Amino acid sequence: MSNPQDNLLQRLAATGYLQTDAASLDSLAAATPNLIVMLNADPVKYPEVLDNVVIVPEVLREFPADTFRMAYADLPASQAIAKRFGILKFPALLFLRQGDYVGIIAGLQDWPDIVHAFADKLTAPTRRPPSVGIPVTTANSEKGCA
């Protein structure tokens, strides 16, 4: 009997999306005009990640076939990538343009909202990714501020 995490990864692999990890993300993103990375979490704890596997391909049908390139990360890689980009909520879709951060869609959204969010990401300017929980210290302080 397979576990829900294996089932999730098998379903994503069957979509034809590329698998990426924290080490290979930058080179993949730099070579891709509009990359979306599906970040995953434990489907037992976050059953919504399984919904994203169904929803995202449907949303992509609303755009010309070559508009976005899709990739996904397994659970450990998703955690590492999420930490790098300040993502706290799953499932999450990370949007990158030529390697630069565009934004995220975290959690599930209603149909018109998610289609609109994908469209917005096509024209949104790139920006510096948000950071989360980076300690701020001075030479005299022992504890950081989050």
N, C-alpha and C positions, 0 to 999 in steps of 0.2 A: 504494500500500500504506500503510495507516494504522499509526501506531506504537502500542505498548501503552498509553501514557498517554492518547492520544485514545480508544482503545477503552474504557478504564476510565471516562473521563468520559462517554462516550456511554451506557455501561451504567447509570451512576448517573442520568443525566438521564432515561433510559427508565423508571426506577422511579417517577418522579413526586416524588422528593425535591426539596427546594428547594436551589438552589446559593447558598452564602454565601461571604463573604470576611471578612477581619479587620475591615474598615470597617463592614460591615453586620451583623456577628454580634450586637453588643449590642442593637440595636433588634429584631432577629428574636427573640432569646432573651428579652428583656423582655416580649414580647407572647405568649410561648408557655409554657403550664404545664409541660410536660416535653419539652424539646428534646434530641435526640441529633444530634451533628454527627460525621459520618464523616470522619475525617482520613486523607488518603492520602499515599502516597510512591511513588516510581518503581516500577512493577510489575515491571520487569526486575530491579531490585535487591532488592525486597521482594514476591515473588510472592503472599504471603499477602493483600495488599490486594485481589486479585481474588477470593480466597475469601470475604472479608468481604461482597462485593457479593451473594454467594449466601446466605451464612449469616444476615445481619441480617434480610432479609425473612422468613426462616423463623422466626427467634426472635420477630419482631413478631407473627406469627400466634398465638403463645401468649398474647397480651394482647388486651383489647378494642381495636377499631380506632382509637379516639381517645385511647389511653393516651399514646402518644409521637408527636411530630412529628419527622420526619427531615429533615436537611439534610446536605449534603456540601460539601467545599471542594476546589478544584483543588490541584495540587501546591504552587505558591507560597503560596497562602492557607493550606494545611494547615501548611506550615512556620512561617508567621507566627503562626497560632493555637496551634500546638504550643509554640512558644517562650513565648508569653504564659502558657500554663497548665502549663508545666514537663513537657511530654510528650516522652519520649525514645524510645519504642518504637512501631513501626507494624506493622500498621494500628492505629488508635486510635479509640475512640468516646468523645466528650466529652459528658457529661450535664450539662445546665443546667436549673434550675427558675426560671421567671420572671426569668431573667437571672443568677441566682446559681449558682455552681459547686456541683455535687453530687459529681462524681467522674469517673473514666475507666475504661475497659476497654482495656487495651493488649495487642496480640498476639492470637493465636487461642487459644480455650479449648475444652475438651470440651463437648459439648452440655448436659449437666445443669448444668455450672458457668456457662455463659454465660446460660442461662435464669434461673438463680438470681441471677446478678449484675445482670441487667436488673431483676428483681423487687426486689432490694435497693435499687437506685437510686431506686425509686418512694417508698420510705419513709425513705431516708437523709436526715439533716439537711443543709442547705446549709452550706458552710464556705468558708474562704479558700483559694484555689487554691495549690498548692505552687509554689514558685519554684525555679528551677534556675540555678546558676552566676551569681548576682548578686554582683558584687564588693563586698566589705566593706572600706572604706578609712577611714583617719583622716587628719587634716590632715598628719601626719608620715610617712605611709606612701606608697610609690610603687606597690606591688603589692597587689592585692586577694586575698581568700581566696574560694575557690569552694566 
